[in-house]
């Protein structure tokens, strides 16, 4: 059973587990302001395993930091369960990061203490929160496939094994949300596949919601849904289609369907290469034709 959240916000009935609406994050550096998120909108159901992709500077890491309680929104809404992340007090923020969310970082050195064995590393977050439970730590290592490596130091484990220990550490305090920042970025394809399989296993076993940030489109397509962030907004959402499904757009060899995402004001992002090909710059004509919306150069 995963840990329950503390109620810090009024939430609507049947609301998604994660809800971002009009989310804005502005960073100030000297006299400059940088908008890392520009009205981003995203919803995630409890128990989903999704990936977020985007180029460097797109805002994906900023979003992860806000959902993890490491950063605060400048404007807009960011809700995780019963927690309003825009209204957390300092004490609430500590409780949220300790009890509600777990982290898996790309840099293994950030995940593991080198002089503690795997079991002791998993126990460490519990010790820091005053809830040491060796049986639970051992169970987590069994679930990630390292039951026979519990007493190995990080230096005695491969990179993929170290990252699987990191997943167990992220689950140590029974969070409802697990955030993974480029968790397979420094792994070979075989180890990366094993880590992704661990995510599927822990999602199915404990019902934890998992959000994985990655730059690897191939890895992103291994999950049921992934969203692409561009210029601080969700631009597209790609969803795995039912087995054998065929659409009018292809011959059925595709495994996912890609959708443009409309925000609450009805705006969508058109891919830059489409605009360039049509010579569309600041203005375009829009027409409704039967069941289609047509966009033309002016």
KAUR-V593003 format. One record per backbone hydrogen bond with DSSP energy under -1.0 kcal/mol. NH is the residue of the N-H (numbers start at 1). CO is the residue of the C=O. Records with the same first field share a line. If there is no record, write none. Layout:
NH->CO + CO
This chain:
3->174
8->82
15->12
18->44
19->79
20->42
21->77
23->40
24->75
25->37
27->34
29->32
32->29
34->27
36->25 + 34
37->25
38->232
39->23
40->23
42->20
44->18
48->45
50->210
51->225
52->212
53->227
58->55
63->59
64->60
65->61
66->62
67->63
68->64
69->66
70->65
71->65
74->24
75->24
77->21
79->19
80->83
81->17
83->80
85->78
87->84
93->89
94->90
95->91
96->92
97->93
98->94
99->95
100->96
101->96
102->177
104->179
110->107
111->108
112->108
116->113
118->152
119->150
121->117
122->118
123->119
124->120
127->123
128->124
129->125
130->127
131->126
137->133
138->134
139->135
140->136
141->137
142->138
143->139
144->140
145->142
146->141
149->146
152->149
156->153
157->154
162->158
163->159
164->160
165->161
166->162
167->163
168->164
169->165
170->166
171->167
172->169
174->171
176->100
177->100
178->209
179->102
180->211
181->104
182->213
185->182
187->184
192->188
193->189
194->190
195->191
196->192
197->193
198->194
199->195
200->196
201->197
202->198
203->199
204->200
205->201
206->202
207->203
209->176
210->48
211->178
212->50
213->180
214->52
220->216
221->217
222->219
223->220
226->238
227->51
228->236
229->53
230->233
232->58
233->230
235->228
236->228
237->259
238->226
239->257
240->224
241->255
245->242
257->239
259->237
261->235
263->267
266->263
275->271
276->272
277->273
278->274
280->275
285->296
287->294
289->292
292->289
294->287
296->285
